[in-house]
């Protein structure tokens, strides 16, 4: 009996150890929408490095841009926030603020091409409950807009608003790697239903 319990204990410990590193840390929570936006400090010049997805798409540096969520958006507030038509436009910072942040963030990432060919992108989009002006949620994404990431954001928002995917699952998936986010949450209604 003791041997059997020891074997079971070792087996359970092995499972815990094998899976303990598979979940990612929670996405940081930002300060949310502001009545007046101010230019936010960006990471030091040259301190951020782009990563590349398997298909060659740009990904942000997770140490500089891990994503940040809007505290006003939750599974319980979907209908009054991100699933309400026009919501994102009501919380978007003005270009007078984001233009200066984009210039500083380009220096953070060592981006030297024309800023006209890059988007100052919310890693977790406003439409998915991303924080509007937290520097942890914004990065200079090379390439034109709209782009492939925009399509992923739209599909995830549709899945969240139709209650096929939990908001937190969609946010974590896109913050981890936007190129694999749809695979991470699955495309069937039962893949990750909200709690």
PLY file of the C-alpha trace (Angstrom):
ply
format ascii 1.0
element vertex 195
property float x
property float y
property float z
element edge 194
property int vertex1
property int vertex2
end_header
0.00 0.00 0.00
2.82 2.40 0.93
4.60 1.71 -2.35
1.41 2.42 -4.29
0.88 5.73 -2.44
4.52 6.69 -3.02
4.19 5.99 -6.74
0.97 8.02 -6.91
2.64 10.86 -5.00
5.64 10.87 -7.33
3.35 10.77 -10.38
1.27 13.71 -9.09
4.40 15.70 -8.26
5.73 15.09 -11.76
2.50 16.35 -13.30
2.58 19.50 -11.17
6.20 20.17 -12.09
5.59 19.49 -15.77
2.66 21.87 -15.98
3.75 24.57 -13.55
5.67 26.49 -16.21
3.00 26.30 -18.87
0.72 29.07 -17.71
1.79 32.64 -18.27
1.63 35.43 -15.74
-1.47 37.56 -15.61
-1.57 40.50 -17.96
-0.85 43.77 -16.08
-3.76 46.11 -15.36
-3.38 49.73 -16.46
-4.95 52.87 -15.04
-7.76 52.92 -17.60
-9.30 55.78 -19.56
-8.42 59.31 -18.46
-10.39 62.53 -18.82
-7.16 64.19 -19.97
-4.33 62.14 -21.42
-0.69 63.08 -20.91
2.38 61.83 -22.74
3.65 58.70 -20.98
7.32 57.95 -20.44
8.62 55.19 -22.70
11.34 52.61 -22.11
14.92 53.87 -22.50
16.23 54.22 -26.07
17.53 50.91 -27.42
16.23 48.92 -24.45
13.54 46.99 -26.39
14.08 44.36 -29.08
11.56 43.10 -31.59
10.88 39.38 -31.68
9.70 37.54 -34.76
6.90 35.03 -35.05
7.36 31.80 -36.99
5.91 33.48 -40.10
8.24 36.48 -39.79
5.69 38.92 -38.32
6.91 41.42 -35.75
6.19 40.83 -32.07
6.95 43.29 -29.27
9.54 42.78 -26.56
7.60 41.20 -23.65
9.81 43.02 -21.14
8.87 46.40 -22.61
5.40 45.64 -23.97
3.70 42.82 -22.04
0.29 44.38 -22.65
-1.97 46.07 -20.10
-5.71 45.84 -19.62
-8.32 48.51 -18.99
-9.72 48.03 -15.45
-13.14 49.24 -16.62
-13.53 46.26 -18.96
-14.42 42.86 -17.54
-16.52 39.87 -18.46
-19.38 41.53 -16.52
-19.12 44.88 -18.35
-18.77 43.68 -21.94
-22.13 45.04 -23.13
-21.49 48.53 -21.76
-17.86 48.69 -22.91
-16.15 46.86 -25.76
-19.28 45.25 -27.20
-21.01 48.64 -27.46
-20.62 50.21 -30.90
-18.17 53.12 -30.88
-16.76 52.42 -27.42
-13.08 52.42 -28.46
-13.41 55.89 -29.97
-14.58 57.30 -26.64
-11.39 56.27 -24.81
-8.71 56.67 -27.50
-5.95 59.16 -26.57
-5.58 62.13 -28.94
-2.95 62.13 -31.69
-1.22 65.08 -29.98
-0.29 62.64 -27.19
0.30 59.43 -29.15
2.44 61.15 -31.81
5.05 62.10 -29.20
4.85 58.69 -27.54
5.29 56.96 -30.91
8.48 58.93 -31.56
9.91 58.02 -28.15
8.81 54.38 -28.44
10.50 54.11 -31.84
13.75 55.07 -30.09
13.02 52.45 -27.39
12.81 49.77 -30.08
15.60 51.18 -32.25
13.10 51.66 -35.08
14.74 53.93 -37.67
12.43 53.63 -40.68
9.80 56.26 -41.40
7.12 56.43 -38.72
4.64 56.75 -41.57
5.26 53.05 -42.28
4.60 51.92 -38.71
1.60 51.85 -36.41
1.67 52.91 -32.77
-0.25 49.81 -31.80
-2.13 48.72 -28.70
-0.85 45.18 -28.11
-4.20 44.40 -26.48
-6.49 46.48 -28.65
-9.00 48.90 -27.17
-11.66 46.65 -28.68
-10.38 43.80 -26.48
-10.18 45.85 -23.30
-6.59 46.99 -23.64
-5.48 50.03 -21.67
-5.65 53.16 -23.83
-2.38 54.82 -22.82
-0.31 52.53 -20.64
3.20 52.31 -22.17
3.19 48.57 -21.39
0.38 48.19 -23.94
1.80 50.30 -26.78
4.57 49.62 -29.27
5.73 50.78 -32.69
4.60 47.95 -34.95
6.44 48.03 -38.30
4.26 47.84 -41.38
1.18 49.53 -42.72
-2.27 49.64 -41.21
-4.66 47.89 -41.44
-2.58 44.75 -41.08
-2.91 41.06 -40.20
-3.00 41.81 -36.46
-6.08 44.01 -36.95
-7.95 41.03 -38.41
-7.01 38.87 -35.41
-8.23 41.61 -33.05
-11.56 41.85 -34.87
-12.09 38.09 -34.81
-11.25 37.88 -31.11
-13.61 40.76 -30.29
-16.41 39.02 -32.17
-15.75 35.80 -30.25
-15.66 37.63 -26.90
-18.83 39.62 -27.58
-20.69 36.49 -28.70
-19.50 34.79 -25.47
-17.58 32.11 -27.36
-14.31 33.06 -25.65
-13.70 34.56 -22.23
-12.30 38.10 -22.30
-9.27 37.21 -20.15
-8.39 34.29 -22.45
-8.49 36.54 -25.52
-6.40 39.22 -23.79
-3.77 36.76 -22.64
-3.63 35.07 -26.05
-3.04 38.29 -27.98
-0.56 39.62 -25.41
1.44 36.38 -25.61
1.68 36.20 -29.42
-0.89 37.82 -31.67
0.06 35.51 -34.55
-1.07 32.43 -32.59
-3.88 34.03 -30.57
-6.72 32.48 -32.55
-5.16 29.03 -32.22
-4.66 29.56 -28.48
-8.32 30.33 -27.85
-9.67 27.92 -30.44
-12.36 28.78 -32.93
-15.18 26.58 -31.69
-17.77 28.02 -29.29
-16.84 25.48 -26.61
-13.08 26.12 -26.74
-12.89 28.60 -23.85
-16.38 29.61 -22.74
-16.56 32.49 -20.26
-16.95 31.60 -16.60
0 1
1 2
2 3
3 4
4 5
5 6
6 7
7 8
8 9
9 10
10 11
11 12
12 13
13 14
14 15
15 16
16 17
17 18
18 19
19 20
20 21
21 22
22 23
23 24
24 25
25 26
26 27
27 28
28 29
29 30
30 31
31 32
32 33
33 34
34 35
35 36
36 37
37 38
38 39
39 40
40 41
41 42
42 43
43 44
44 45
45 46
46 47
47 48
48 49
49 50
50 51
51 52
52 53
53 54
54 55
55 56
56 57
57 58
58 59
59 60
60 61
61 62
62 63
63 64
64 65
65 66
66 67
67 68
68 69
69 70
70 71
71 72
72 73
73 74
74 75
75 76
76 77
77 78
78 79
79 80
80 81
81 82
82 83
83 84
84 85
85 86
86 87
87 88
88 89
89 90
90 91
91 92
92 93
93 94
94 95
95 96
96 97
97 98
98 99
99 100
100 101
101 102
102 103
103 104
104 105
105 106
106 107
107 108
108 109
109 110
110 111
111 112
112 113
113 114
114 115
115 116
116 117
117 118
118 119
119 120
120 121
121 122
122 123
123 124
124 125
125 126
126 127
127 128
128 129
129 130
130 131
131 132
132 133
133 134
134 135
135 136
136 137
137 138
138 139
139 140
140 141
141 142
142 143
143 144
144 145
145 146
146 147
147 148
148 149
149 150
150 151
151 152
152 153
153 154
154 155
155 156
156 157
157 158
158 159
159 160
160 161
161 162
162 163
163 164
164 165
165 166
166 167
167 168
168 169
169 170
170 171
171 172
172 173
173 174
174 175
175 176
176 177
177 178
178 179
179 180
180 181
181 182
182 183
183 184
184 185
185 186
186 187
187 188
188 189
189 190
190 191
191 192
192 193
193 194
